[in-house]
Amino acid sequence: SIEKAGVIIGGDLNIIYPKEKTVTAFLALSISNGKQQEMLAKKAQGKSVVHLGNSDLEKFEFYRPTKSEQTEIKQLYQNIENHLTLQQQKYNKLKTIKKAMLENMFPKEGADVPELRFAGFTGAWSVRTIGEILSIKHCPIEMKDEWDYQLVTVKRRNEGVISRGRLKGKNILVKNYFVI
């Protein structure tokens, strides 16, 4: 919904002027969610550009409470949207911090100590190959039914080891895996 005067939008557009007892943001929420959206989608025509005629909109039915309740509903959704925006900003900030920390908590090329360390840790990091600390096993593998296995995934792009759950015995279906 456009709630500001002096705004012009070009293109394939239906312009709706609500009558006195309809809150525009409530109307926008009503026709763009749930069953109402599905009903409008059925009326739309076209393949690459979908069109919805004014005559279809004119006959469209939707539930409308009192204007004060419409305002409350609109306000609730605006509050949720504002909260989501703030949370997204916090999330983006934390991702930036995480990236910066990962870049500084591991030695740079040619160095053997990271720039950023926890208090009490000193000394050079040792260099190992994956083959020195892990051994690869190929399927099929024999796993003991009475043993409990922790299945993990190593994600790319410095996102670490992610748990995929606990399994018993021979239920692990992987092409190959590393034993730590």
BAFI-3210 file (N, C-alpha, C; in Angstrom, 3 decimals, decimal comma, padded with zeros to 6 digits):
// residues 180
n [1|2|3|4|5|6|7|8|9|10|11|12|13|14|15|16|17|18|19|20|21|22|23|24|25|26|27|28|29|30|31|32|33|34|35|36|37|38|39|40|41|42|43|44|45|46|47|48|49|50|51|52|53|54|55|56|57|58|59|60|61|62|63|64|65|66|67|68|69|70|71|72|73|74|75|76|77|78|79|80|81|82|83|84|85|86|87|88|89|90|91|92|93|94|95|96|97|98|99|100|101|102|103|104|105|106|107|108|109|110|111|112|113|114|115|116|117|118|119|120|121|122|123|124|125|126|127|128|129|130|131|132|133|134|135|136|137|138|139|140|141|142|143|144|145|146|147|148|149|150|151|152|153|154|155|156|157|158|159|160|161|162|163|164|165|166|167|168|169|170|171|172|173|174|175|176|177|178|179|180]
n.u [000,847|000,436|000,997|001,579|001,269|001,669|003,175|004,174|003,706|004,870|004,048|002,379|-000,329|-002,741|-004,849|-006,190|-008,635|-009,380|-012,522|-014,100|-014,081|-011,913|-008,687|-005,740|-003,312|-004,212|-005,929|-004,045|-002,591|-004,655|-005,308|-002,968|-002,194|-002,627|-005,781|-007,097|-005,082|-004,561|-007,010|-007,026|-004,782|-005,717|-007,371|-005,618|-003,932|-001,762|001,667|004,620|004,422|002,170|-001,205|-003,811|-007,031|-008,947|-011,686|-011,771|-010,657|-012,542|-014,759|-013,799|-013,929|-013,420|-012,702|-013,566|-012,935|-013,936|-012,849|-011,091|-010,153|-008,900|-006,831|-005,421|-004,573|-002,989|-001,023|000,101|001,342|003,124|004,737|005,835|007,244|009,064|010,456|011,561|013,230|015,064|016,169|017,321|019,270|020,874|021,667|023,120|025,207|026,417|027,256|029,205|031,016|031,698|032,951|035,154|036,451|037,078|038,869|040,964|041,572|042,945|046,121|047,673|048,706|051,951|052,480|052,747|051,244|048,090|046,550|044,717|044,075|043,005|043,309|046,229|047,131|049,881|052,660|053,643|051,521|051,174|051,761|049,832|048,812|045,616|045,525|047,345|046,011|043,491|041,900|040,811|037,898|036,247|032,983|031,414|031,090|031,828|030,006|029,599|026,688|026,047|027,349|027,345|027,092|028,259|027,140|028,450|028,745|031,050|031,098|031,602|033,462|034,440|032,539|032,553|032,088|029,149|026,595|024,805|023,264|022,689|023,503|022,835|024,789|024,704|023,380|024,314|024,543|026,799|029,155|031,905|033,903|035,520|037,493|037,943]
n.v [-001,185|002,285|005,005|007,669|010,970|012,323|010,383|008,581|005,765|003,762|001,481|-001,735|-001,436|-001,534|000,809|001,510|003,100|003,274|003,248|005,130|003,440|001,698|000,672|001,281|-000,215|-002,473|-003,518|-004,132|-006,148|-008,019|-008,792|-009,848|-012,158|-015,545|-017,200|-015,233|-014,243|-016,533|-016,785|-014,440|-014,979|-017,045|-015,658|-014,146|-013,495|-014,503|-015,291|-014,723|-012,100|-011,332|-010,479|-008,679|-007,834|-004,775|-005,253|-007,802|-007,281|-005,533|-007,126|-008,723|-010,380|-009,834|-010,304|-007,845|-006,186|-003,795|-000,349|000,427|-002,050|-002,934|-001,093|-001,854|-004,431|-003,796|-002,293|-004,248|-005,953|-004,109|-003,650|-006,202|-006,425|-004,298|-005,301|-007,628|-006,418|-005,095|-007,361|-008,595|-006,720|-006,945|-009,606|-009,414|-007,779|-009,454|-011,532|-010,169|-009,590|-012,211|-013,077|-011,335|-012,084|-014,782|-014,413|-013,257|-015,005|-017,131|-018,117|-015,944|-016,224|-017,481|-016,889|-018,160|-017,802|-016,577|-013,290|-012,568|-013,771|-015,897|-014,988|-016,058|-017,957|-018,780|-018,969|-020,812|-022,129|-025,512|-027,091|-029,251|-031,905|-032,854|-035,576|-036,488|-036,345|-037,421|-040,377|-041,774|-043,622|-045,939|-046,687|-049,930|-049,869|-051,404|-051,119|-051,152|-052,363|-051,834|-049,525|-045,995|-043,398|-040,214|-038,181|-035,883|-032,883|-031,251|-027,996|-025,812|-022,748|-021,689|-022,284|-024,306|-027,310|-029,092|-030,545|-033,492|-035,207|-038,146|-041,541|-045,052|-047,900|-049,499|-047,550|-045,407|-043,668|-042,907|-041,891|-041,767|-041,328|-039,678|-040,890|-039,767]
n.w [000,000|-000,654|001,195|001,076|-000,128|-003,446|-004,718|-007,521|-009,504|-012,078|-014,798|-014,934|-013,136|-010,569|-009,239|-006,162|-004,305|-001,064|000,634|003,252|005,685|005,667|006,423|004,765|004,942|006,262|004,336|002,352|003,701|003,951|001,284|000,368|001,646|002,791|002,229|000,719|-000,934|-002,424|-003,763|-005,332|-006,896|-008,488|-010,201|-011,662|-014,777|-017,416|-018,352|-018,240|-017,348|-014,961|-014,869|-013,264|-013,445|-013,012|-012,797|-011,682|-009,186|-008,172|-007,575|-005,625|-002,518|000,949|004,430|006,814|009,698|012,277|011,886|013,938|014,848|012,524|012,448|014,764|014,003|011,783|013,121|014,795|012,878|011,772|014,001|014,331|011,897|012,254|014,462|013,317|011,432|013,111|014,381|012,172|011,544|013,844|013,537|011,121|012,012|013,923|012,229|010,797|012,847|013,575|011,206|011,122|013,488|012,953|010,873|012,258|014,316|013,437|012,183|009,827|006,358|006,192|008,832|012,244|014,446|015,600|015,166|017,097|020,309|023,025|026,467|028,188|026,399|024,489|022,195|019,234|016,660|015,636|012,478|010,588|008,414|007,135|006,692|008,583|011,006|010,670|009,442|006,427|005,674|003,624|002,319|001,922|005,474|008,593|011,415|014,878|016,374|019,029|019,658|020,085|017,817|016,841|014,405|012,173|010,181|008,133|007,404|004,636|003,966|006,424|008,436|010,217|012,259|012,178|014,034|013,212|014,535|016,623|016,121|016,084|015,581|012,360|010,732|009,323|006,391|004,284|001,768|002,236|005,167|007,916|010,568|013,751]
ca.u [000,000|001,152|000,287|002,126|000,791|002,697|003,950|003,696|004,316|004,574|003,939|001,082|-000,681|-004,136|-004,920|-007,390|-008,882|-010,295|-013,566|-013,807|-013,917|-010,878|-007,296|-005,054|-002,339|-004,991|-006,375|-002,880|-002,352|-005,757|-005,310|-001,674|-001,870|-003,601|-006,792|-007,387|-004,020|-004,794|-008,167|-006,595|-003,840|-006,513|-007,944|-004,542|-003,719|-000,471|002,726|005,811|003,902|000,839|-002,104|-005,043|-007,869|-009,729|-012,999|-011,567|-010,462|-013,788|-015,666|-013,081|-014,489|-012,502|-013,262|-013,133|-013,459|-014,084|-011,647|-010,150|-009,493|-007,992|-005,662|-004,673|-003,934|-001,922|000,028|000,771|002,238|004,215|005,639|006,569|008,195|010,129|011,259|012,339|014,279|016,097|016,845|018,149|020,436|021,726|022,214|024,150|026,344|027,095|027,952|030,403|031,943|032,172|033,893|036,380|037,134|037,665|040,038|042,039|041,844|043,755|047,327|047,679|049,692|053,336|052,601|052,416|050,372|047,026|046,593|043,810|044,122|042,470|044,323|046,893|047,632|051,039|053,393|053,294|050,632|051,849|051,138|049,563|047,914|044,414|045,890|048,081|045,144|042,279|042,087|039,580|037,336|035,293|031,847|030,637|031,855|031,178|029,886|029,027|025,324|025,905|028,040|026,614|027,919|027,879|027,298|028,654|029,047|031,981|030,599|032,625|033,510|034,727|031,380|032,816|031,505|027,741|026,065|023,662|022,512|023,324|023,003|023,283|025,145|024,956|022,393|024,951|024,652|027,707|030,094|033,121|033,883|036,775|037,471|038,810]
ca.v [000,000|003,556|005,883|009,015|011,760|012,760|009,255|008,085|004,484|003,402|000,060|-002,403|-001,154|-001,275|001,819|001,311|004,141|002,722|004,116|005,643|002,524|000,706|001,077|000,791|-001,261|-003,681|-004,034|-004,745|-007,412|-008,940|-009,352|-010,426|-013,281|-016,608|-017,597|-014,127|-014,210|-017,673|-016,473|-013,456|-015,639|-017,812|-014,709|-013,519|-014,059|-014,208|-016,248|-014,060|-010,961|-011,709|-009,327|-008,805|-006,731|-004,013|-005,887|-008,897|-006,682|-004,902|-008,158|-009,510|-010,299|-010,099|-009,993|-006,546|-005,810|-002,347|000,406|000,398|-003,364|-002,926|-000,321|-002,698|-005,499|-003,142|-001,923|-005,485|-006,379|-003,135|-003,923|-007,430|-006,080|-003,497|-006,204|-008,456|-005,572|-004,939|-008,641|-008,809|-005,855|-007,576|-010,798|-008,983|-007,296|-010,623|-012,225|-009,379|-009,822|-013,593|-013,133|-010,642|-012,901|-015,950|-013,966|-012,877|-016,050|-018,146|-017,475|-015,506|-016,923|-017,217|-016,705|-019,368|-017,418|-015,671|-011,930|-012,484|-015,001|-015,843|-014,733|-017,242|-018,819|-018,222|-019,975|-021,041|-023,242|-026,501|-027,300|-030,656|-032,179|-033,585|-036,989|-036,828|-036,430|-038,163|-041,418|-041,906|-044,965|-045,980|-047,591|-050,143|-049,941|-052,187|-050,366|-052,004|-051,972|-051,357|-048,257|-044,767|-042,592|-038,820|-037,860|-034,442|-032,403|-030,127|-027,038|-024,999|-021,306|-021,391|-022,361|-025,279|-028,641|-029,012|-031,837|-033,989|-036,114|-039,363|-042,752|-046,342|-048,980|-049,408|-046,724|-044,228|-043,828|-041,917|-042,481|-041,974|-040,535|-039,646|-041,304|-038,870]
ca.w [000,000|-000,703|002,128|000,976|-001,265|-004,378|-005,208|-008,815|-009,849|-013,459|-015,076|-014,874|-011,752|-010,216|-008,183|-005,353|-003,312|-000,069|001,149|004,595|006,812|005,402|006,636|003,558|005,271|006,561|003,044|001,713|004,406|003,663|-000,076|-000,009|002,520|003,035|001,244|-000,190|-001,935|-003,312|-004,609|-006,327|-007,807|-009,453|-011,165|-012,428|-016,100|-018,020|-018,028|-017,713|-016,592|-014,512|-014,811|-012,497|-013,904|-012,030|-012,613|-010,729|-007,857|-007,751|-007,060|-004,624|-001,172|002,045|005,746|007,301|011,008|012,453|011,544|015,063|014,860|011,378|012,872|015,707|013,227|011,019|014,067|015,204|011,808|011,668|015,122|014,015|010,838|012,868|015,284|012,402|010,855|014,145|014,556|010,986|011,692|014,860|012,907|010,172|012,806|014,492|011,133|010,501|013,961|013,441|010,092|011,534|014,493|012,295|010,110|013,168|015,307|012,782|011,628|008,428|005,537|006,567|010,285|013,000|015,569|015,157|015,699|018,240|021,097|024,381|027,490|028,717|025,329|023,782|021,430|017,833|016,315|014,801|011,178|010,314|007,292|007,546|006,682|009,799|012,186|010,344|008,438|005,659|005,537|002,532|002,517|003,147|006,704|009,630|012,664|015,920|016,725|020,411|019,825|019,791|016,933|016,623|012,992|011,997|008,841|008,110|006,418|003,986|004,222|007,840|009,309|011,256|012,332|012,544|014,461|012,459|015,388|017,130|015,481|016,614|014,676|010,930|010,040|008,734|004,955|003,721|000,824|003,012|006,379|008,638|011,952|014,526]
c.u [000,882|000,367|000,796|001,571|001,965|003,567|003,328|004,449|003,902|004,428|002,517|000,597|-002,173|-004,120|-006,259|-007,484|-009,858|-011,338|-013,320|-013,515|-012,844|-009,497|-006,469|-004,062|-003,051|-005,468|-005,226|-002,543|-003,405|-005,634|-003,978|-001,261|-003,001|-004,535|-007,090|-006,330|-004,206|-005,942|-007,800|-005,661|-004,591|-007,098|-006,877|-004,318|-002,351|000,573|003,940|005,433|002,460|-000,001|-003,331|-005,884|-008,623|-011,086|-012,894|-011,402|-011,760|-014,742|-015,050|-013,659|-013,402|-013,189|-012,689|-013,771|-013,649|-012,762|-010,629|-009,434|-008,533|-006,693|-004,794|-003,911|-002,760|-000,742|000,812|001,775|003,382|005,227|006,479|007,624|009,364|011,056|012,135|013,483|015,413|016,881|017,756|019,408|021,407|022,419|023,355|025,400|027,139|027,832|029,246|031,459|032,542|033,226|035,228|037,166|037,791|038,911|041,225|042,389|042,588|044,966|047,158|048,746|051,098|053,541|052,274|051,661|049,282|047,190|045,787|043,810|043,434|043,616|044,912|047,432|048,756|051,669|052,825|052,321|051,440|051,062|051,011|048,753|046,711|044,731|046,657|047,156|043,848|042,629|040,753|039,178|036,310|034,189|032,005|031,562|031,091|031,180|029,187|027,670|025,200|026,602|027,143|027,545|027,370|028,172|027,408|028,919|030,032|031,511|031,759|032,525|033,582|033,516|031,478|032,105|030,092|027,249|024,867|022,886|023,321|022,675|023,558|023,672|025,262|023,952|023,004|025,177|025,504|028,660|031,426|033,089|035,272|036,565|038,426|039,283]
c.v [001,233|004,530|007,318|009,701|012,083|011,640|008,762|006,796|004,149|001,903|-000,436|-002,342|-000,933|-000,261|001,680|002,458|003,579|003,749|004,328|004,631|001,468|001,322|000,444|-000,331|-002,566|-004,329|-004,748|-006,087|-008,446|-009,592|-009,989|-011,588|-014,297|-016,890|-016,483|-014,047|-015,354|-017,386|-015,460|-014,094|-016,449|-016,907|-014,110|-014,255|-013,646|-015,210|-015,549|-012,817|-011,292|-010,458|-009,676|-007,592|-006,040|-004,664|-007,066|-008,358|-006,118|-005,905|-008,984|-009,286|-010,584|-009,716|-008,681|-006,268|-004,293|-001,649|000,370|-000,957|-003,500|-002,221|-001,128|-003,795|-004,934|-002,825|-003,144|-005,920|-005,401|-003,362|-005,170|-007,153|-005,267|-004,374|-007,096|-007,671|-005,384|-006,233|-008,942|-007,957|-006,434|-008,802|-010,423|-008,500|-008,467|-011,424|-011,498|-009,597|-011,218|-013,695|-012,497|-011,473|-014,116|-015,577|-013,695|-013,950|-017,240|-017,451|-017,105|-016,294|-016,498|-017,012|-018,021|-019,053|-016,490|-014,289|-011,805|-013,811|-014,791|-015,638|-016,059|-018,187|-018,107|-019,327|-020,173|-022,205|-024,226|-026,675|-028,799|-030,761|-032,930|-035,075|-037,431|-037,020|-037,196|-039,269|-041,628|-043,376|-044,907|-046,974|-048,800|-050,295|-050,776|-051,372|-051,247|-051,478|-051,391|-050,015|-047,099|-043,878|-041,177|-038,510|-036,349|-034,149|-031,262|-029,201|-026,226|-023,547|-020,987|-021,456|-023,516|-026,600|-028,522|-030,412|-032,224|-035,011|-037,321|-040,570|-043,980|-047,236|-048,634|-048,579|-045,509|-044,481|-042,691|-042,623|-042,747|-041,053|-040,573|-040,120|-040,395|-039,609]
c.w [000,000|000,152|002,087|-000,259|-002,180|-004,913|-006,506|-009,119|-011,273|-013,607|-014,991|-013,437|-011,604|-009,080|-007,478|-004,358|-002,282|000,358|002,631|005,691|006,595|005,605|005,512|003,863|005,620|005,264|002,339|002,371|004,031|002,296|-000,461|000,880|002,542|001,884|000,247|-001,291|-002,935|-004,272|-005,689|-007,355|-008,867|-010,535|-012,079|-013,734|-016,617|-017,581|-017,452|-016,903|-016,248|-014,327|-013,971|-012,841|-012,781|-011,773|-011,645|-009,312|-007,297|-007,097|-005,931|-003,230|-000,143|003,350|006,249|008,660|011,095|012,148|012,681|015,142|013,679|011,757|013,826|014,962|012,432|011,929|014,533|014,140|011,588|012,789|014,860|012,941|011,388|013,703|014,403|011,775|011,849|014,345|013,371|011,058|012,716|014,275|011,960|010,899|013,381|013,423|010,777|011,583|013,856|012,349|010,473|012,549|013,854|011,499|011,021|014,192|014,703|012,161|010,163|007,674|005,946|008,063|010,990|014,295|015,036|015,774|016,988|018,975|022,431|025,353|027,968|027,660|024,596|022,957|020,041|017,694|015,460|013,498|010,936|009,024|007,844|007,630|007,921|011,005|011,943|009,366|007,734|005,568|004,418|002,842|001,630|004,353|007,717|010,910|013,677|016,354|018,124|020,641|019,422|018,969|016,833|015,163|012,848|010,530|008,971|007,003|005,854|004,429|005,714|008,749|010,284|011,129|012,878|012,899|013,606|013,271|015,812|016,462|016,188|015,451|013,224|010,147|009,344|007,246|004,396|002,760|001,503|004,220|007,005|010,057|012,710|015,761]
res [s|i|e|k|a|g|v|i|i|g|g|d|l|n|i|i|y|p|k|e|k|t|v|t|a|f|l|a|l|s|i|s|n|g|k|q|q|e|m|l|a|k|k|a|q|g|k|s|v|v|h|l|g|n|s|d|l|e|k|f|e|f|y|r|p|t|k|s|e|q|t|e|i|k|q|l|y|q|n|i|e|n|h|l|t|l|q|q|q|k|y|n|k|l|k|t|i|k|k|a|m|l|e|n|m|f|p|k|e|g|a|d|v|p|e|l|r|f|a|g|f|t|g|a|w|s|v|r|t|i|g|e|i|l|s|i|k|h|c|p|i|e|m|k|d|e|w|d|y|q|l|v|t|v|k|r|r|n|e|g|v|i|s|r|g|r|l|k|g|k|n|i|l|v|k|n|y|f|v|i]
***
